[in-house]
Amino acid sequence: MNEEPKNPAHGMPPMELPEDLEPVYSNLARISHTPSELTVDFCRLLPGQKRIPVLVRILLSPVGAKLLLRALAENIARYEASFGEIILPGNSGLADDLFRQVHPPEPPKTD
């Protein structure tokens, strides 16, 4: 059953998600370009992998890429307004950034 969106984009037909559409998790992207298009390859990097397969390749016009950049910036601003600032890893190692709040338990006290 297809429901009409409550606020469809002006002049845009509603999007339809196929029932068998599988979400893809990506933690790595590679971006390249030519004068007429930008290519974004999405990958998933896991420990021990010797090769990184491209899971999804998206081709965008320069105008489409800039509109996507604007939409991402607006959505990240909304996300941070709701959930707090997204802190990017700094000069320390990724493990230090991820586990900075994790402290080993104190040894048992002996009387």
Backbone hydrogen bonds, N-H to C=O, Kabsch-Sander energy under -0.5 kcal/mol:
donor,donor_aa,acceptor,acceptor_aa,energy
3,E,1,M,-0.6
12,M,9,A,-2.1
21,L,18,P,-1.7
27,N,43,C,-1.3
28,L,43,C,-1.4
30,R,41,D,-2.4
32,S,39,T,-2.5
34,T,37,E,-2.7
38,L,60,L,-3.2
39,T,32,S,-3.2
40,V,58,I,-2.8
41,D,30,R,-2.9
41,D,39,T,-0.5
42,F,40,V,-0.5
42,F,56,V,-3.1
43,C,28,L,-3.3
44,R,53,P,-0.6
46,L,44,R,-0.6
49,Q,46,L,-1.7
55,L,42,F,-2.8
56,V,42,F,-1.4
58,I,40,V,-2.7
60,L,38,L,-2.9
65,A,61,S,-2.8
66,K,62,P,-2.1
67,L,63,V,-2.3
68,L,64,G,-2.3
69,L,65,A,-2.5
70,R,66,K,-2.2
71,A,67,L,-2.5
72,L,68,L,-2.9
73,A,69,L,-2.4
74,E,70,R,-2.4
75,N,71,A,-2.3
76,I,72,L,-2.7
77,A,73,A,-2.1
78,R,74,E,-2.0
79,Y,75,N,-2.5
80,E,76,I,-2.8
81,A,77,A,-1.9
82,S,78,R,-1.5
83,F,79,Y,-3.2
84,G,80,E,-1.9
87,I,85,E,-0.7
88,L,86,I,-0.6
97,D,93,G,-2.0
98,L,94,L,-2.8
99,F,95,A,-2.5
100,R,96,D,-0.6
102,V,99,F,-1.4
103,H,101,Q,-0.6
